[in-house]
């Protein structure tokens, strides 16, 4: 049994775009490396120097959109060194390399350590925290290294994220989605639904009003899972309290074996690119 990976001998490193529930990084065995947000000459570490409420208040008052930057190789090196002091194995799970150079910095840092494995999960936001939680569930009961690797590959290839954005203007200005896509937002209450596909954000549907958005998201659940799947899901919001509870009710109605994992809040870095008023959910069928 000593060759099994467990919560006692295995750590998880996430970047701050995981945007989990509050207090998540206070748990033993979970480490966070922050990205940064820059308001002019002022730099804040996402989730460390600036929480999500403070960020959106500052964003609203700021005339110029802030910029973001990835962690350095040295910051990942420090996190891995700290984790390896207590844990024999480290899984480092990160947002898509198509969206940020974060995972490449992590890979460079990991070259100096035995027992550290880096994964580009091809998604972003609380979907990363969902993967962390599902991996931890396996560690808590004990799993082999191959089983852990197989699950992370499975999650990367089979998880789904859909976002109900108030506008695509922030994504367009941040260069995370095509310019033409911004035309669907902000006119006659048309708000875009976007999803993560092959590590990038792409359009899913153009909808007018919440009722039609909910209908489109029901189709998304139907298209990406089967009725009796064990479905694990998270919700998240960027200053939008109304919609996440509706998402939860809808998923639990459609999927009798659905398991709600957590509700996350979009932080400063993801919030820079998605803007306020956004809500979303991520899911994985097992």
DABELLIN-V205199 format. One record per pair of residues at least 4 apart in sequence whose ideal C-beta (glycine too) atoms are under 7 Angstrom apart, sorted by the first residue. I is the first residue (numbers start at 1). GAP is how many residues later the second one is. D is the distance in whole Angstrom. If there is no record, write none. Layout:
# DABELLIN-V205199
i-><I:I>
gap-><GAP:GAP>
d-><D:D>
This chain:
# DABELLIN-V205199
i-><4:4:4:5:5:5:5:5:5:5:5:6:6:6:7:7:7:7:9:9:9:10:10:10:10:11:11:11:11:11:12:12:12:12:12:12:12:13:13:13:13:13:13:14:14:14:14:14:15:15:15:15:15:15:16:16:16:16:16:16:16:17:17:17:17:17:17:17:18:18:18:18:19:19:19:19:19:19:19:19:19:20:20:20:20:20:21:21:21:24:24:25:25:29:30:31:31:31:32:33:33:33:33:34:34:34:34:34:35:35:35:35:35:35:35:36:36:36:36:36:36:37:37:37:37:37:37:37:37:37:38:38:38:38:38:39:39:39:44:44:44:45:46:46:46:46:47:50:50:50:51:52:52:52:52:52:52:53:54:55:55:55:55:56:56:56:56:56:57:58:59:59:59:62:65:65:66:68:68:70:70:70:70:71:71:71:71:72:73:73:73:73:74:75:76:76:76:76:77:77:77:78:79:80:80:80:80:80:80:81:83:83:84:84:84:88:89:90:90:91:91:91:91:91:92:92:92:92:92:92:93:93:93:93:93:94:94:94:94:94:94:94:95:95:95:95:95:95:96:96:96:96:96:97:97:97:97:98:98:99:99:101:102:103:103:103:104:105:106:106:107:110:110:119:119:121:121:121:121:122:122:122:122:123:123:123:123:123:124:124:124:125:125:125:125:125:125:126:126:126:126:126:127:127:127:127:128:129:129:129:129:130:130:130:130:130:130:131:131:131:132:133:133:134:134:134:135:135:135:135:136:138:138:138:138:139:143:143:145:146:147:148:149:150:151:152:153:154:155:155:158:158:159:159:160:160:160:160:161:161:161:161:162:162:162:162:162:162:162:163:163:163:163:163:164:164:164:164:164:164:164:165:165:165:165:165:165:166:166:166:166:166:167:167:167:168:168:168:168:168:168:168:169:169:169:169:169:170:170:170:170:170:171:171:171:171:171:172:172:172:174:174:176:176:177:177:181:181:184:184:184:185:185:185:188:189:189:190:190:191:191:192:192:193:193:193:193:193:194:194:194:194:195:195:196:197:204:205:207:207:207:208:209:210:211:212:213:214:214:214:215:216:217:217:217:218:218:218:219:220:221:221:221:221:222:225:225:225:225:225:227:228:228:229:229:229:230:230:231:231:231:231:231:231:232:232:232:232:232:233:233:233:233:233:233:233:234:234:234:234:234:234:235:235:235:235:235:236:236:236:236:236:236:237:237:237:237:237:237:237:238:238:238:238:238:238:238:239:239:240:240:240:243:243:244:244:244:245:246:247:247:248:248:249:250:251:251:251:252:266:266:266:266:267:268:270:274>
gap-><138:139:140:4:5:84:134:138:139:140:143:4:133:136:22:129:132:133:78:79:80:77:79:81:129:18:20:72:76:79:17:18:79:81:120:123:124:18:20:66:70:77:79:4:18:79:114:118:18:20:56:79:80:87:16:18:19:30:31:251:253:18:78:107:108:111:252:253:108:110:111:114:106:107:110:217:245:246:247:248:251:4:106:109:242:244:241:242:243:6:105:5:7:58:102:48:51:52:15:38:42:43:46:11:12:13:14:37:11:33:34:35:36:67:234:7:8:9:10:32:33:7:9:13:18:29:31:231:232:235:4:5:28:29:31:19:23:27:5:6:224:4:4:221:222:223:220:4:5:218:4:4:213:214:215:216:219:4:4:4:212:213:216:4:182:183:215:220:4:4:7:212:217:4:108:207:206:201:204:30:31:32:35:4:5:31:34:33:4:32:35:36:4:4:4:29:30:33:4:32:35:4:4:4:10:29:30:33:36:4:4:7:6:29:31:27:26:25:26:26:28:44:57:61:14:18:24:25:26:27:26:28:35:38:39:8:9:12:24:25:26:27:4:5:7:28:29:33:24:26:27:28:103:6:7:23:102:101:102:25:77:4:4:4:15:17:4:4:4:12:11:6:8:33:37:7:10:34:35:34:74:76:77:4:5:36:38:73:4:72:146:36:111:139:141:145:155:4:108:110:138:156:4:32:34:155:4:4:105:133:135:4:102:104:131:152:154:4:24:28:4:4:128:21:98:150:4:13:16:17:4:5:9:10:13:4:4:5:4:4:4:4:4:4:4:4:4:4:4:129:126:127:123:125:35:64:122:123:34:35:119:121:31:33:42:55:58:118:119:30:31:111:115:117:27:29:49:79:114:115:116:20:26:27:29:109:113:25:109:110:111:112:18:19:108:4:9:13:14:16:17:24:4:13:16:17:106:4:102:103:104:105:5:6:30:102:103:5:7:10:98:99:25:97:4:24:11:22:6:8:22:5:6:7:20:19:20:16:18:16:22:11:14:11:12:14:20:23:7:8:9:10:7:9:5:5:16:11:5:6:9:4:4:4:4:4:4:4:32:36:4:4:4:30:33:4:32:36:4:4:4:30:33:34:32:4:6:30:58:60:28:28:29:26:28:56:27:56:24:26:27:28:52:54:27:29:51:52:54:18:25:27:28:48:49:50:27:28:29:30:47:48:9:12:13:28:46:8:27:28:29:30:44:4:6:7:28:29:41:42:28:33:36:37:38:39:40:37:38:37:38:39:4:36:4:19:35:4:4:4:34:4:12:4:4:4:7:30:6:4:5:8:12:4:4:4:4>
d-><4:7:6:6:5:6:6:6:7:6:6:6:6:5:6:6:5:5:6:5:6:6:4:7:5:5:6:4:4:5:7:5:5:6:5:7:7:5:6:6:6:6:4:4:6:6:6:6:5:6:7:5:6:5:6:4:5:4:4:6:6:6:5:6:6:7:6:5:7:4:5:7:5:5:7:6:5:6:5:5:6:4:6:4:6:5:4:6:6:7:6:6:5:7:7:5:7:5:7:5:6:6:5:4:5:6:5:7:5:6:7:6:6:7:4:5:7:6:6:7:5:5:6:7:7:5:5:4:6:6:7:5:6:5:7:6:6:5:4:4:6:5:7:5:5:5:5:5:5:5:7:6:5:6:5:7:7:6:6:6:7:4:6:6:7:5:6:5:7:6:7:7:7:7:6:7:5:5:5:5:5:4:6:4:6:6:6:6:6:5:5:5:6:7:6:6:5:4:6:4:7:6:6:6:6:6:7:5:5:7:5:5:6:6:6:6:5:6:4:6:7:7:7:7:5:7:6:7:4:7:5:6:6:6:6:5:4:6:7:7:6:7:6:6:6:7:4:6:6:5:6:6:4:5:6:5:7:4:5:6:6:6:6:6:6:5:7:7:6:5:5:4:5:5:7:6:6:7:5:5:7:7:4:4:7:6:5:5:7:7:6:7:6:7:6:5:7:6:5:4:3:6:7:6:5:4:7:6:7:7:6:6:7:5:6:5:6:6:5:7:6:7:5:7:6:7:6:7:6:7:6:4:7:6:6:6:4:5:6:6:6:7:6:6:6:6:6:6:5:6:6:7:6:5:7:5:7:5:6:4:7:4:6:5:6:6:5:6:6:7:5:7:6:4:6:6:5:6:7:5:7:7:6:5:6:6:5:6:6:7:3:6:4:5:6:6:6:5:4:7:5:5:6:6:7:7:7:6:7:6:6:4:5:4:7:6:7:6:6:4:6:4:6:5:5:5:7:5:6:5:5:7:6:5:6:5:6:6:5:6:7:6:6:4:4:6:6:6:5:6:6:6:6:5:6:5:7:4:4:4:5:6:7:6:7:6:6:6:6:6:7:7:7:7:7:6:6:7:6:6:6:6:5:7:7:5:5:6:7:4:7:7:6:7:6:4:5:5:5:6:4:7:6:5:5:5:7:5:7:6:6:6:6:6:7:4:5:5:7:6:7:5:4:5:6:5:5:7:7:4:7:6:5:7:7:5:6:7:7:5:4:5:6:7:5:7:4:5:6:6:6:4:6:4:7:6:6:6:6:6:5:6:6:6:6:6:5:7:5:5:5:6:7:6:6:6:5>
